[in-house]
Amino acid sequence: MPFPIKVCVVCGEEFELRPGKPGFANRCPSCSEPEQDDGLSSDTFGSDPEAAAARRRAMRDLLYRKDS
Ligand SMILES: [Zn+2]
């Protein structure tokens, strides 16, 4: 059974509007996906993942110290 063809409002690509497609009905699957962002890292700590990880470790150590 053919699915209706829609035009994505974001990128202009045609896509099949499948039943149960996640996201918006007027966006293609790739434009429907939320921006992938692994946690708080990139925005908060800039683009250096090692610095972000080190910062997170330091903060966690601080929290543990406070608790115990
Ligand atoms: Zn799109």
N, CA, C, O and the ligand as a Tripos MOL2 file, in Angstrom:
@<TRIPOS>MOLECULE
protein
  273   271    69     0     0
PROTEIN
NO_CHARGES

@<TRIPOS>ATOM
      1 N           0.8550   -1.2010    0.0000 N.3       1 MET1
      2 CA          0.0000    0.0000    0.0000 C.3       1 MET1
      3 C           0.8850    1.2430    0.0000 C.2       1 MET1
      4 O           1.7460    1.3930    0.8670 O.2       1 MET1
      5 N           0.6780    2.1230   -0.9590 N.am      2 PRO2
      6 CA          1.5430    3.3180   -0.9820 C.3       2 PRO2
      7 C           1.1810    4.2970    0.1230 C.2       2 PRO2
      8 O           0.0210    4.4560    0.5010 O.2       2 PRO2
      9 N           2.2060    4.9330    0.6130 N.am      3 PHE3
     10 CA          1.9610    5.9660    1.6090 C.3       3 PHE3
     11 C           1.8530    7.3100    0.9030 C.2       3 PHE3
     12 O           2.4360    7.4960   -0.1640 O.2       3 PHE3
     13 N           1.1150    8.2450    1.4850 N.am      4 PRO4
     14 CA          1.0380    9.5710    0.8780 C.3       4 PRO4
     15 C           2.4100   10.2500    0.9030 C.2       4 PRO4
     16 O           3.1610   10.1460    1.8730 O.2       4 PRO4
     17 N           2.7100   10.9490   -0.1980 N.am      5 ILE5
     18 CA          3.9790   11.6620   -0.2780 C.3       5 ILE5
     19 C           3.7710   13.0940    0.1970 C.2       5 ILE5
     20 O           2.8970   13.8130   -0.2890 O.2       5 ILE5
     21 N           4.5950   13.4850    1.1570 N.am      6 LYS6
     22 CA          4.5220   14.8420    1.6740 C.3       6 LYS6
     23 C           5.8380   15.5550    1.3800 C.2       6 LYS6
     24 O           6.8600   14.9190    1.1240 O.2       6 LYS6
     25 N           5.7970   16.8550    1.4190 N.am      7 VAL7
     26 CA          7.0170   17.6320    1.2690 C.3       7 VAL7
     27 C           7.3790   18.2140    2.6260 C.2       7 VAL7
     28 O           6.5790   18.8920    3.2700 O.2       7 VAL7
     29 N           8.6010   17.9320    3.0370 N.am      8 CYS8
     30 CA          9.0540   18.4030    4.3400 C.3       8 CYS8
     31 C           9.0890   19.9250    4.3620 C.2       8 CYS8
     32 O           9.6000   20.5550    3.4350 O.2       8 CYS8
     33 N           8.5440   20.5150    5.4240 N.am      9 VAL9
     34 CA          8.5250   21.9740    5.5120 C.3       9 VAL9
     35 C           9.8870   22.5240    5.9040 C.2       9 VAL9
     36 O          10.1370   23.7230    5.7810 O.2       9 VAL9
     37 N          10.7580   21.6550    6.3700 N.am     10 VAL10
     38 CA         12.0640   22.1230    6.8170 C.3      10 VAL10
     39 C          13.0820   22.0800    5.6900 C.2      10 VAL10
     40 O          13.7210   23.0870    5.3880 O.2      10 VAL10
     41 N          13.2370   20.9060    5.0610 N.am     11 CYS11
     42 CA         14.2870   20.7650    4.0510 C.3      11 CYS11
     43 C          13.7450   20.6760    2.6350 C.2      11 CYS11
     44 O          14.5130   20.6900    1.6730 O.2      11 CYS11
     45 N          12.4120   20.5840    2.4980 N.am     12 GLY12
     46 CA         11.8320   20.5480    1.1640 C.3      12 GLY12
     47 C          11.9050   19.1940    0.4880 C.2      12 GLY12
     48 O          11.4990   19.0680   -0.6680 O.2      12 GLY12
     49 N          12.4030   18.1920    1.1590 N.am     13 GLU13
     50 CA         12.4680   16.8530    0.5850 C.3      13 GLU13
     51 C          11.1040   16.1870    0.6250 C.2      13 GLU13
     52 O          10.3110   16.4190    1.5370 O.2      13 GLU13
     53 N          10.8400   15.3520   -0.3800 N.am     14 GLU14
     54 CA          9.6310   14.5530   -0.3230 C.3      14 GLU14
     55 C           9.8700   13.3450    0.5510 C.2      14 GLU14
     56 O          10.9600   12.7730    0.5630 O.2      14 GLU14
     57 N           8.8560   12.9700    1.2690 N.am     15 PHE15
     58 CA          8.9800   11.7810    2.1000 C.3      15 PHE15
     59 C           7.6390   11.0960    2.1910 C.2      15 PHE15
     60 O           6.5960   11.7050    1.9490 O.2      15 PHE15
     61 N           7.6730    9.8090    2.5450 N.am     16 GLU16
     62 CA          6.4380    9.0580    2.7280 C.3      16 GLU16
     63 C           5.9180    9.2870    4.1330 C.2      16 GLU16
     64 O           6.6300    9.1230    5.1240 O.2      16 GLU16
     65 N           4.6570    9.6690    4.1860 N.am     17 LEU17
     66 CA          4.0380    9.8320    5.4940 C.3      17 LEU17
     67 C           3.5090    8.4810    5.9400 C.2      17 LEU17
     68 O           2.3970    8.0780    5.5980 O.2      17 LEU17
     69 N           4.3320    7.7980    6.7090 N.am     18 ARG18
     70 CA          3.9420    6.4590    7.1440 C.3      18 ARG18
     71 C           3.1150    6.5410    8.4120 C.2      18 ARG18
     72 O           3.3100    7.4360    9.2340 O.2      18 ARG18
     73 N           2.1830    5.5960    8.5670 N.am     19 PRO19
     74 CA          1.4270    5.5490    9.8170 C.3      19 PRO19
     75 C           2.3760    5.3250   10.9850 C.2      19 PRO19
     76 O           3.2660    4.4770   10.9170 O.2      19 PRO19
     77 N           2.1870    6.0650   12.0240 N.am     20 GLY20
     78 CA          3.0260    5.8870   13.1990 C.3      20 GLY20
     79 C           4.3650    6.5670   13.0970 C.2      20 GLY20
     80 O           5.2250    6.3810   13.9580 O.2      20 GLY20
     81 N           4.5610    7.3750   12.0290 N.am     21 LYS21
     82 CA          5.8210    8.0880   11.9220 C.3      21 LYS21
     83 C           5.9730    9.0370   13.0980 C.2      21 LYS21
     84 O           5.0780    9.8330   13.3810 O.2      21 LYS21
     85 N           7.0980    8.9520   13.7780 N.am     22 PRO22
     86 CA          7.2990    9.8600   14.9060 C.3      22 PRO22
     87 C           7.5310   11.2810   14.4210 C.2      22 PRO22
     88 O           7.9630   11.4980   13.2890 O.2      22 PRO22
     89 N           7.2500   12.2230   15.2630 N.am     23 GLY23
     90 CA          7.5330   13.6130   14.9200 C.3      23 GLY23
     91 C           6.3830   14.2550   14.1610 C.2      23 GLY23
     92 O           5.2470   13.7820   14.2090 O.2      23 GLY23
     93 N           6.6900   15.3250   13.4690 N.am     24 PHE24
     94 CA          5.6680   16.1110   12.8080 C.3      24 PHE24
     95 C           5.2360   15.4610   11.5070 C.2      24 PHE24
     96 O           6.0510   14.8370   10.8270 O.2      24 PHE24
     97 N           3.9560   15.5980   11.1500 N.am     25 ALA25
     98 CA          3.4490   15.0210    9.9130 C.3      25 ALA25
     99 C           3.9500   15.7860    8.6990 C.2      25 ALA25
    100 O           3.9490   15.2500    7.5900 O.2      25 ALA25
    101 N           4.3770   17.0250    8.8870 N.am     26 ASN26
    102 CA          4.8390   17.8130    7.7440 C.3      26 ASN26
    103 C           6.3660   17.9450    7.7140 C.2      26 ASN26
    104 O           6.9060   18.8450    7.0720 O.2      26 ASN26
    105 N           7.0440   17.0440    8.4080 N.am     27 ARG27
    106 CA          8.5100   17.0290    8.3560 C.3      27 ARG27
    107 C           8.9880   15.6390    8.0260 C.2      27 ARG27
    108 O           8.3810   14.6550    8.4460 O.2      27 ARG27
    109 N          10.0750   15.5450    7.2740 N.am     28 CYS28
    110 CA         10.6240   14.2480    6.9410 C.3      28 CYS28
    111 C          11.2310   13.6210    8.1970 C.2      28 CYS28
    112 O          11.4730   14.3190    9.1810 O.2      28 CYS28
    113 N          11.4760   12.3140    8.1680 N.am     29 PRO29
    114 CA         11.9680   11.6500    9.3790 C.3      29 PRO29
    115 C          13.2280   12.3030    9.9570 C.2      29 PRO29
    116 O          13.3510   12.4460   11.1730 O.2      29 PRO29
    117 N          14.1670   12.7000    9.0820 N.am     30 SER30
    118 CA         15.4120   13.2470    9.6230 C.3      30 SER30
    119 C          15.1870   14.6110   10.2540 C.2      30 SER30
    120 O          15.8620   14.9600   11.2230 O.2      30 SER30
    121 N          14.2510   15.3870    9.7220 N.am     31 CYS31
    122 CA         13.9730   16.6900   10.3190 C.3      31 CYS31
    123 C          13.0610   16.5650   11.5350 C.2      31 CYS31
    124 O          12.9230   17.5160   12.3050 O.2      31 CYS31
    125 N          12.4390   15.4030   11.7150 N.am     32 SER32
    126 CA         11.5730   15.2080   12.8650 C.3      32 SER32
    127 C          12.3610   14.8460   14.1130 C.2      32 SER32
    128 O          11.9030   15.0330   15.2410 O.2      32 SER32
    129 N          13.5660   14.3210   13.8780 N.am     33 GLU33
    130 CA         14.3400   13.8920   15.0320 C.3      33 GLU33
    131 C          14.7670   15.0940   15.8510 C.2      33 GLU33
    132 O          15.1920   16.1110   15.3030 O.2      33 GLU33
    133 N          14.6530   14.9780   17.1490 N.am     34 PRO34
    134 CA         15.1240   16.0660   17.9890 C.3      34 PRO34
    135 C          16.6280   16.2000   17.8850 C.2      34 PRO34
    136 O          17.3240   15.2280   17.5900 O.2      34 PRO34
    137 N          17.1260   17.3800   18.1230 N.am     35 GLU35
    138 CA         18.5620   17.6000   18.0990 C.3      35 GLU35
    139 C          19.2160   16.6810   19.1090 C.2      35 GLU35
    140 O          18.9140   16.7190   20.3020 O.2      35 GLU35
    141 N          20.1290   15.8430   18.6010 N.am     36 GLN36
    142 CA         20.7940   14.9200   19.5270 C.3      36 GLN36
    143 C          21.8610   15.6650   20.3180 C.2      36 GLN36
    144 O          22.7600   16.2920   19.7580 O.2      36 GLN36
    145 N          21.7340   15.5760   21.6110 N.am     37 ASP37
    146 CA         22.6890   16.2660   22.4810 C.3      37 ASP37
    147 C          22.8780   15.3850   23.6920 C.2      37 ASP37
    148 O          21.9650   15.2190   24.5000 O.2      37 ASP37
    149 N          24.0460   14.8280   23.8150 N.am     38 ASP38
    150 CA         24.2460   13.8800   24.9040 C.3      38 ASP38
    151 C          24.3820   14.6120   26.2270 C.2      38 ASP38
    152 O          25.4850   14.8570   26.7160 O.2      38 ASP38
    153 N          23.2500   14.9500   26.7840 N.am     39 GLY39
    154 CA         23.2590   15.5500   28.1030 C.3      39 GLY39
    155 C          23.5270   17.0380   28.0540 C.2      39 GLY39
    156 O          23.1990   17.7190   27.0820 O.2      39 GLY39
    157 N          24.1230   17.5210   29.1100 N.am     40 LEU40
    158 CA         24.3030   18.9500   29.2700 C.3      40 LEU40
    159 C          25.6140   19.4200   28.6770 C.2      40 LEU40
    160 O          25.9120   20.6140   28.6950 O.2      40 LEU40
    161 N          26.4040   18.4920   28.1510 N.am     41 SER41
    162 CA         27.8090   18.7940   27.9040 C.3      41 SER41
    163 C          28.0370   19.9550   26.9460 C.2      41 SER41
    164 O          28.5810   20.9860   27.3430 O.2      41 SER41
    165 N          27.6250   19.7990   25.6790 N.am     42 SER42
    166 CA         28.1760   20.6870   24.6640 C.3      42 SER42
    167 C          27.8210   22.1460   24.8890 C.2      42 SER42
    168 O          28.6820   23.0180   24.7750 O.2      42 SER42
    169 N          26.5630   22.4210   25.2080 N.am     43 ASP43
    170 CA         26.1820   23.8070   25.3610 C.3      43 ASP43
    171 C          26.8350   24.4390   26.5770 C.2      43 ASP43
    172 O          27.2540   25.5970   26.5500 O.2      43 ASP43
    173 N          26.9130   23.6630   27.6360 N.am     44 THR44
    174 CA         27.3830   24.2380   28.8790 C.3      44 THR44
    175 C          28.8890   24.4040   28.9020 C.2      44 THR44
    176 O          29.4120   25.3740   29.4510 O.2      44 THR44
    177 N          29.5820   23.4490   28.3000 N.am     45 PHE45
    178 CA         31.0250   23.4390   28.4630 C.3      45 PHE45
    179 C          31.7680   23.6500   27.1600 C.2      45 PHE45
    180 O          32.9590   23.3500   27.0810 O.2      45 PHE45
    181 N          31.1030   24.1570   26.1380 N.am     46 GLY46
    182 CA         31.7960   24.3550   24.8870 C.3      46 GLY46
    183 C          31.9730   23.0510   24.1600 C.2      46 GLY46
    184 O          31.2730   22.0820   24.4520 O.2      46 GLY46
    185 N          32.8870   22.9980   23.2230 N.am     47 SER47
    186 CA         32.9610   21.8700   22.3090 C.3      47 SER47
    187 C          34.0030   20.8410   22.7180 C.2      47 SER47
    188 O          34.2260   19.8840   21.9770 O.2      47 SER47
    189 N          34.6370   20.9970   23.8450 N.am     48 ASP48
    190 CA         35.6730   20.0610   24.2490 C.3      48 ASP48
    191 C          35.0850   19.0070   25.1770 C.2      48 ASP48
    192 O          34.8310   19.2930   26.3470 O.2      48 ASP48
    193 N          34.8620   17.7920   24.6780 N.am     49 PRO49
    194 CA         34.2100   16.7780   25.5180 C.3      49 PRO49
    195 C          35.0710   16.3400   26.6870 C.2      49 PRO49
    196 O          34.5470   15.9950   27.7460 O.2      49 PRO49
    197 N          36.3650   16.3490   26.5140 N.am     50 GLU50
    198 CA         37.2220   15.9440   27.6390 C.3      50 GLU50
    199 C          37.1230   16.9430   28.7740 C.2      50 GLU50
    200 O          37.0420   16.5570   29.9400 O.2      50 GLU50
    201 N          37.1290   18.2040   28.4480 N.am     51 ALA51
    202 CA         36.9930   19.2220   29.4820 C.3      51 ALA51
    203 C          35.6500   19.0820   30.1780 C.2      51 ALA51
    204 O          35.5500   19.2190   31.3970 O.2      51 ALA51
    205 N          34.6140   18.8060   29.3830 N.am     52 ALA52
    206 CA         33.2930   18.6430   29.9690 C.3      52 ALA52
    207 C          33.2720   17.4550   30.9110 C.2      52 ALA52
    208 O          32.7060   17.5350   32.0010 O.2      52 ALA52
    209 N          33.8890   16.3450   30.4990 N.am     53 ALA53
    210 CA         33.9040   15.1580   31.3410 C.3      53 ALA53
    211 C          34.6820   15.4190   32.6240 C.2      53 ALA53
    212 O          34.2610   15.0180   33.7090 O.2      53 ALA53
    213 N          35.8040   16.0850   32.4910 N.am     54 ALA54
    214 CA         36.5990   16.3920   33.6730 C.3      54 ALA54
    215 C          35.8090   17.2840   34.6250 C.2      54 ALA54
    216 O          35.8380   17.1090   35.8430 O.2      54 ALA54
    217 N          35.1080   18.2380   34.0350 N.am     55 ARG55
    218 CA         34.3130   19.1500   34.8500 C.3      55 ARG55
    219 C          33.2130   18.3800   35.5880 C.2      55 ARG55
    220 O          32.9610   18.6020   36.7720 O.2      55 ARG55
    221 N          32.5640   17.4630   34.8480 N.am     56 ARG56
    222 CA         31.5020   16.6760   35.4810 C.3      56 ARG56
    223 C          32.0580   15.8330   36.6170 C.2      56 ARG56
    224 O          31.4530   15.7290   37.6840 O.2      56 ARG56
    225 N          33.2380   15.2210   36.3710 N.am     57 ARG57
    226 CA         33.8450   14.4030   37.4310 C.3      57 ARG57
    227 C          34.1080   15.2520   38.6560 C.2      57 ARG57
    228 O          33.8150   14.8490   39.7820 O.2      57 ARG57
    229 N          34.6630   16.4310   38.4260 N.am     58 ALA58
    230 CA         34.9950   17.3070   39.5510 C.3      58 ALA58
    231 C          33.7400   17.6750   40.3360 C.2      58 ALA58
    232 O          33.7420   17.6790   41.5670 O.2      58 ALA58
    233 N          32.6760   17.9830   39.6100 N.am     59 MET59
    234 CA         31.4470   18.3710   40.2920 C.3      59 MET59
    235 C          30.8710   17.2020   41.0720 C.2      59 MET59
    236 O          30.3450   17.3690   42.1720 O.2      59 MET59
    237 N          30.9810   15.9980   40.4750 N.am     60 ARG60
    238 CA         30.4510   14.8240   41.1650 C.3      60 ARG60
    239 C          31.2500   14.5570   42.4370 C.2      60 ARG60
    240 O          30.6860   14.2260   43.4790 O.2      60 ARG60
    241 N          32.5630   14.7050   42.3380 N.am     61 ASP61
    242 CA         33.3980   14.5150   43.5200 C.3      61 ASP61
    243 C          32.9970   15.4980   44.6180 C.2      61 ASP61
    244 O          32.9040   15.1370   45.7910 O.2      61 ASP61
    245 N          32.7650   16.7320   44.2180 N.am     62 LEU62
    246 CA         32.3260   17.7370   45.1780 C.3      62 LEU62
    247 C          31.0390   17.3110   45.8820 C.2      62 LEU62
    248 O          30.9130   17.4170   47.1020 O.2      62 LEU62
    249 N          30.0860   16.8260   45.0830 N.am     63 LEU63
    250 CA         28.7990   16.4130   45.6450 C.3      63 LEU63
    251 C          28.9810   15.2570   46.6270 C.2      63 LEU63
    252 O          28.3990   15.2480   47.7120 O.2      63 LEU63
    253 N          29.7910   14.2940   46.2300 N.am     64 TYR64
    254 CA         30.0040   13.1620   47.1170 C.3      64 TYR64
    255 C          30.6190   13.6120   48.4230 C.2      64 TYR64
    256 O          30.2390   13.1700   49.5080 O.2      64 TYR64
    257 N          31.5910   14.5170   48.2820 N.am     65 ARG65
    258 CA         32.2550   14.9900   49.4930 C.3      65 ARG65
    259 C          31.2440   15.6790   50.4270 C.2      65 ARG65
    260 O          31.2890   15.5290   51.6480 O.2      65 ARG65
    261 N          30.3400   16.4330   49.8060 N.am     66 LYS66
    262 CA         29.3590   17.1430   50.6130 C.3      66 LYS66
    263 C          28.4410   16.1590   51.3330 C.2      66 LYS66
    264 O          28.0550   16.3800   52.4810 O.2      66 LYS66
    265 N          28.0970   15.0690   50.6450 N.am     67 ASP67
    266 CA         27.1670   14.1230   51.2190 C.3      67 ASP67
    267 C          27.7700   13.3470   52.3900 C.2      67 ASP67
    268 O          27.0850   13.0550   53.3710 O.2      67 ASP67
    269 N          29.0260   13.0260   52.2800 N.am     68 SER68
    270 CA         29.5840   12.1130   53.2840 C.3      68 SER68
    271 C          30.3430   12.8520   54.3820 C.2      68 SER68
    272 O          30.8700   12.2230   55.2990 O.2      68 SER68
    273 ZN         13.2620   17.4000    6.1170 Zn       69 ZN69
@<TRIPOS>BOND
     1     1     2 1
     2     2     3 1
     3     3     4 2
     4     3     5 am
     5     5     6 1
     6     6     7 1
     7     7     8 2
     8     7     9 am
     9     9    10 1
    10    10    11 1
    11    11    12 2
    12    11    13 am
    13    13    14 1
    14    14    15 1
    15    15    16 2
    16    15    17 am
    17    17    18 1
    18    18    19 1
    19    19    20 2
    20    19    21 am
    21    21    22 1
    22    22    23 1
    23    23    24 2
    24    23    25 am
    25    25    26 1
    26    26    27 1
    27    27    28 2
    28    27    29 am
    29    29    30 1
    30    30    31 1
    31    31    32 2
    32    31    33 am
    33    33    34 1
    34    34    35 1
    35    35    36 2
    36    35    37 am
    37    37    38 1
    38    38    39 1
    39    39    40 2
    40    39    41 am
    41    41    42 1
    42    42    43 1
    43    43    44 2
    44    43    45 am
    45    45    46 1
    46    46    47 1
    47    47    48 2
    48    47    49 am
    49    49    50 1
    50    50    51 1
    51    51    52 2
    52    51    53 am
    53    53    54 1
    54    54    55 1
    55    55    56 2
    56    55    57 am
    57    57    58 1
    58    58    59 1
    59    59    60 2
    60    59    61 am
    61    61    62 1
    62    62    63 1
    63    63    64 2
    64    63    65 am
    65    65    66 1
    66    66    67 1
    67    67    68 2
    68    67    69 am
    69    69    70 1
    70    70    71 1
    71    71    72 2
    72    71    73 am
    73    73    74 1
    74    74    75 1
    75    75    76 2
    76    75    77 am
    77    77    78 1
    78    78    79 1
    79    79    80 2
    80    79    81 am
    81    81    82 1
    82    82    83 1
    83    83    84 2
    84    83    85 am
    85    85    86 1
    86    86    87 1
    87    87    88 2
    88    87    89 am
    89    89    90 1
    90    90    91 1
    91    91    92 2
    92    91    93 am
    93    93    94 1
    94    94    95 1
    95    95    96 2
    96    95    97 am
    97    97    98 1
    98    98    99 1
    99    99   100 2
   100    99   101 am
   101   101   102 1
   102   102   103 1
   103   103   104 2
   104   103   105 am
   105   105   106 1
   106   106   107 1
   107   107   108 2
   108   107   109 am
   109   109   110 1
   110   110   111 1
   111   111   112 2
   112   111   113 am
   113   113   114 1
   114   114   115 1
   115   115   116 2
   116   115   117 am
   117   117   118 1
   118   118   119 1
   119   119   120 2
   120   119   121 am
   121   121   122 1
   122   122   123 1
   123   123   124 2
   124   123   125 am
   125   125   126 1
   126   126   127 1
   127   127   128 2
   128   127   129 am
   129   129   130 1
   130   130   131 1
   131   131   132 2
   132   131   133 am
   133   133   134 1
   134   134   135 1
   135   135   136 2
   136   135   137 am
   137   137   138 1
   138   138   139 1
   139   139   140 2
   140   139   141 am
   141   141   142 1
   142   142   143 1
   143   143   144 2
   144   143   145 am
   145   145   146 1
   146   146   147 1
   147   147   148 2
   148   147   149 am
   149   149   150 1
   150   150   151 1
   151   151   152 2
   152   151   153 am
   153   153   154 1
   154   154   155 1
   155   155   156 2
   156   155   157 am
   157   157   158 1
   158   158   159 1
   159   159   160 2
   160   159   161 am
   161   161   162 1
   162   162   163 1
   163   163   164 2
   164   163   165 am
   165   165   166 1
   166   166   167 1
   167   167   168 2
   168   167   169 am
   169   169   170 1
   170   170   171 1
   171   171   172 2
   172   171   173 am
   173   173   174 1
   174   174   175 1
   175   175   176 2
   176   175   177 am
   177   177   178 1
   178   178   179 1
   179   179   180 2
   180   179   181 am
   181   181   182 1
   182   182   183 1
   183   183   184 2
   184   183   185 am
   185   185   186 1
   186   186   187 1
   187   187   188 2
   188   187   189 am
   189   189   190 1
   190   190   191 1
   191   191   192 2
   192   191   193 am
   193   193   194 1
   194   194   195 1
   195   195   196 2
   196   195   197 am
   197   197   198 1
   198   198   199 1
   199   199   200 2
   200   199   201 am
   201   201   202 1
   202   202   203 1
   203   203   204 2
   204   203   205 am
   205   205   206 1
   206   206   207 1
   207   207   208 2
   208   207   209 am
   209   209   210 1
   210   210   211 1
   211   211   212 2
   212   211   213 am
   213   213   214 1
   214   214   215 1
   215   215   216 2
   216   215   217 am
   217   217   218 1
   218   218   219 1
   219   219   220 2
   220   219   221 am
   221   221   222 1
   222   222   223 1
   223   223   224 2
   224   223   225 am
   225   225   226 1
   226   226   227 1
   227   227   228 2
   228   227   229 am
   229   229   230 1
   230   230   231 1
   231   231   232 2
   232   231   233 am
   233   233   234 1
   234   234   235 1
   235   235   236 2
   236   235   237 am
   237   237   238 1
   238   238   239 1
   239   239   240 2
   240   239   241 am
   241   241   242 1
   242   242   243 1
   243   243   244 2
   244   243   245 am
   245   245   246 1
   246   246   247 1
   247   247   248 2
   248   247   249 am
   249   249   250 1
   250   250   251 1
   251   251   252 2
   252   251   253 am
   253   253   254 1
   254   254   255 1
   255   255   256 2
   256   255   257 am
   257   257   258 1
   258   258   259 1
   259   259   260 2
   260   259   261 am
   261   261   262 1
   262   262   263 1
   263   263   264 2
   264   263   265 am
   265   265   266 1
   266   266   267 1
   267   267   268 2
   268   267   269 am
   269   269   270 1
   270   270   271 1
   271   271   272 2
@<TRIPOS>SUBSTRUCTURE
     1 MET1         2 RESIDUE 1 A MET
     2 PRO2         6 RESIDUE 1 A PRO
     3 PHE3        10 RESIDUE 1 A PHE
     4 PRO4        14 RESIDUE 1 A PRO
     5 ILE5        18 RESIDUE 1 A ILE
     6 LYS6        22 RESIDUE 1 A LYS
     7 VAL7        26 RESIDUE 1 A VAL
     8 CYS8        30 RESIDUE 1 A CYS
     9 VAL9        34 RESIDUE 1 A VAL
    10 VAL10       38 RESIDUE 1 A VAL
    11 CYS11       42 RESIDUE 1 A CYS
    12 GLY12       46 RESIDUE 1 A GLY
    13 GLU13       50 RESIDUE 1 A GLU
    14 GLU14       54 RESIDUE 1 A GLU
    15 PHE15       58 RESIDUE 1 A PHE
    16 GLU16       62 RESIDUE 1 A GLU
    17 LEU17       66 RESIDUE 1 A LEU
    18 ARG18       70 RESIDUE 1 A ARG
    19 PRO19       74 RESIDUE 1 A PRO
    20 GLY20       78 RESIDUE 1 A GLY
    21 LYS21       82 RESIDUE 1 A LYS
    22 PRO22       86 RESIDUE 1 A PRO
    23 GLY23       90 RESIDUE 1 A GLY
    24 PHE24       94 RESIDUE 1 A PHE
    25 ALA25       98 RESIDUE 1 A ALA
    26 ASN26      102 RESIDUE 1 A ASN
    27 ARG27      106 RESIDUE 1 A ARG
    28 CYS28      110 RESIDUE 1 A CYS
    29 PRO29      114 RESIDUE 1 A PRO
    30 SER30      118 RESIDUE 1 A SER
    31 CYS31      122 RESIDUE 1 A CYS
    32 SER32      126 RESIDUE 1 A SER
    33 GLU33      130 RESIDUE 1 A GLU
    34 PRO34      134 RESIDUE 1 A PRO
    35 GLU35      138 RESIDUE 1 A GLU
    36 GLN36      142 RESIDUE 1 A GLN
    37 ASP37      146 RESIDUE 1 A ASP
    38 ASP38      150 RESIDUE 1 A ASP
    39 GLY39      154 RESIDUE 1 A GLY
    40 LEU40      158 RESIDUE 1 A LEU
    41 SER41      162 RESIDUE 1 A SER
    42 SER42      166 RESIDUE 1 A SER
    43 ASP43      170 RESIDUE 1 A ASP
    44 THR44      174 RESIDUE 1 A THR
    45 PHE45      178 RESIDUE 1 A PHE
    46 GLY46      182 RESIDUE 1 A GLY
    47 SER47      186 RESIDUE 1 A SER
    48 ASP48      190 RESIDUE 1 A ASP
    49 PRO49      194 RESIDUE 1 A PRO
    50 GLU50      198 RESIDUE 1 A GLU
    51 ALA51      202 RESIDUE 1 A ALA
    52 ALA52      206 RESIDUE 1 A ALA
    53 ALA53      210 RESIDUE 1 A ALA
    54 ALA54      214 RESIDUE 1 A ALA
    55 ARG55      218 RESIDUE 1 A ARG
    56 ARG56      222 RESIDUE 1 A ARG
    57 ARG57      226 RESIDUE 1 A ARG
    58 ALA58      230 RESIDUE 1 A ALA
    59 MET59      234 RESIDUE 1 A MET
    60 ARG60      238 RESIDUE 1 A ARG
    61 ASP61      242 RESIDUE 1 A ASP
    62 LEU62      246 RESIDUE 1 A LEU
    63 LEU63      250 RESIDUE 1 A LEU
    64 TYR64      254 RESIDUE 1 A TYR
    65 ARG65      258 RESIDUE 1 A ARG
    66 LYS66      262 RESIDUE 1 A LYS
    67 ASP67      266 RESIDUE 1 A ASP
    68 SER68      270 RESIDUE 1 A SER
    69 ZN69       273 GROUP 0 **** ****
